[in-house]
């Protein structure tokens, strides 16, 4: 037996709310309720620019805290076990910051793509990436299908 899934209708209030708000004031549900014909309009671009800039500011703030934290913990600890624990914590923190450094580079590239008008479109196919994917991963450069194809090729043939 086939069950027909009813089409989900957007809340009428959400569907019209974006018209009276600036891009930075939009919520995720309001953004998702926008019609497909409005994909990557000025308000969506402003929304993602604000989101990327906030993420960048947060990462830069964390980097400053790490530097301060590493300076504070440079005292000599006589117990080898305590010293090893502190060193392991520092190594973990530095690995985390290295990942964040790479993310900062991707954020800068995404902001440049916003400026050039390429943001939101797949590098391989040129098709829209989709709002849901961009909300989940604002630095995405590939559509979900293109990313899956790339990961499958990497799995089959290696890097």
C-alpha positions as CSV (number, residue, x, y, z in Angstrom):
1,X,0.0,0.0,0.0
2,X,1.3,3.4,-0.9
3,X,0.9,6.2,1.5
4,X,0.8,9.7,0.1
5,X,2.8,12.1,2.3
6,X,0.9,15.4,2.5
7,X,2.9,18.3,1.3
8,X,4.1,20.4,4.3
9,X,2.9,23.9,4.1
10,X,5.0,26.7,5.4
11,X,3.5,28.8,8.2
12,X,1.9,31.8,6.4
13,X,3.4,34.1,9.1
14,X,6.9,32.8,8.4
15,X,6.5,32.9,4.6
16,X,5.9,36.6,4.7
17,X,8.0,37.6,7.7
18,X,11.2,37.9,5.8
19,X,9.8,40.8,3.7
20,X,9.8,43.1,6.6
21,X,13.1,42.2,8.3
22,X,16.7,42.8,7.5
23,X,18.8,39.8,6.7
24,X,20.7,39.8,10.0
25,X,17.4,39.8,11.9
26,X,16.0,36.7,10.1
27,X,15.6,33.5,12.0
28,X,16.4,30.0,10.5
29,X,12.7,29.0,10.2
30,X,12.0,32.4,8.4
31,X,14.9,31.8,6.1
32,X,13.8,28.3,5.3
33,X,10.2,29.5,4.6
34,X,11.4,31.9,1.9
35,X,10.3,30.8,-1.6
36,X,12.9,29.1,-3.9
37,X,12.7,32.1,-6.3
38,X,14.4,34.2,-3.6
39,X,17.5,32.0,-3.3
40,X,20.6,34.0,-2.4
41,X,18.8,37.3,-2.5
42,X,20.2,40.3,-0.6
43,X,18.6,39.3,2.7
44,X,19.9,35.7,2.6
45,X,23.4,37.0,1.7
46,X,23.2,39.4,4.6
47,X,22.1,36.6,6.9
48,X,25.0,34.3,6.0
49,X,27.5,37.2,6.0
50,X,26.4,38.0,9.6
51,X,26.5,34.3,10.6
52,X,30.0,33.8,9.1
53,X,31.4,37.0,10.7
54,X,30.0,36.0,14.1
55,X,31.6,32.5,13.8
56,X,34.9,34.2,12.7
57,X,34.8,36.6,15.7
58,X,34.1,33.7,18.1
59,X,37.0,31.6,16.7
60,X,39.4,34.6,17.0
61,X,38.3,35.2,20.6
62,X,39.0,31.5,21.4
63,X,42.5,31.8,19.9
64,X,43.3,34.7,22.2
65,X,42.1,32.8,25.2
66,X,44.3,29.8,24.3
67,X,47.4,32.0,24.1
68,X,46.6,33.4,27.5
69,X,45.8,29.9,28.9
70,X,49.1,28.5,27.7
71,X,51.1,31.4,29.2
72,X,49.4,30.9,32.6
73,X,50.2,27.1,32.8
74,X,53.9,27.4,32.2
75,X,54.7,27.0,35.9
76,X,57.0,24.1,36.8
77,X,55.1,21.1,38.2
78,X,57.3,18.6,40.2
79,X,55.0,15.6,39.8
80,X,55.6,13.9,36.4
81,X,52.0,12.7,36.2
82,X,50.6,16.2,36.7
83,X,53.1,17.6,34.2
84,X,52.1,14.9,31.6
85,X,48.4,15.8,32.2
86,X,49.1,19.5,31.6
87,X,51.1,18.8,28.5
88,X,48.3,16.5,27.1
89,X,45.7,19.2,27.8
90,X,47.9,21.8,25.9
91,X,48.4,19.4,23.0
92,X,44.6,18.9,22.8
93,X,44.0,22.6,22.9
94,X,46.6,23.3,20.2
95,X,45.0,20.6,17.9
96,X,41.6,22.2,18.4
97,X,43.0,25.6,17.6
98,X,44.7,24.2,14.5
99,X,41.3,22.9,13.3
100,X,39.8,26.3,14.0
101,X,42.6,28.0,12.1
102,X,41.6,25.8,9.0
103,X,38.0,26.8,9.6
104,X,38.9,30.5,9.7
105,X,40.5,30.1,6.3
106,X,37.3,28.5,5.0
107,X,35.2,31.3,6.5
108,X,37.4,33.9,4.8
109,X,36.9,32.0,1.5
110,X,33.1,31.9,2.1
111,X,33.0,35.7,2.7
112,X,35.0,36.2,-0.5
113,X,32.4,34.0,-2.3
114,X,29.6,36.2,-0.8
115,X,31.4,39.2,-2.3
116,X,31.8,37.7,-5.7
117,X,28.2,36.3,-5.9
118,X,29.4,32.6,-6.0
119,X,28.2,31.8,-2.4
120,X,25.4,29.2,-2.2
121,X,26.2,27.6,-5.5
122,X,28.1,24.3,-6.0
123,X,31.7,24.5,-7.3
124,X,31.2,21.4,-9.4
125,X,27.7,21.7,-10.8
126,X,26.8,25.4,-10.4
127,X,23.5,24.3,-8.9
128,X,22.2,25.8,-5.6
129,X,23.6,24.1,-2.5
130,X,20.4,24.7,-0.5
131,X,19.6,26.7,2.5
132,X,19.4,23.7,4.9
133,X,22.9,22.6,4.0
134,X,24.3,26.1,4.3
135,X,22.6,26.5,7.7
136,X,24.3,23.3,8.9
137,X,27.6,24.1,7.2
138,X,27.9,27.7,6.2
139,X,31.3,27.1,4.5
140,X,30.0,24.4,2.2
141,X,31.1,24.8,-1.4
142,X,29.5,21.6,-2.8
143,X,25.9,20.5,-3.0
144,X,25.1,17.4,-1.0
145,X,25.1,15.2,-4.0
146,X,28.5,16.5,-5.2
147,X,30.0,16.1,-1.8
148,X,28.7,12.5,-1.6
149,X,30.2,11.7,-5.0
150,X,33.6,13.2,-3.9
151,X,33.6,11.2,-0.7
152,X,32.7,8.0,-2.5
153,X,35.6,8.6,-5.0
154,X,38.0,9.3,-2.1
155,X,36.9,6.1,-0.4
156,X,37.3,4.1,-3.6
157,X,40.6,5.6,-4.9
158,X,42.1,7.3,-1.9
159,X,43.3,10.9,-1.9
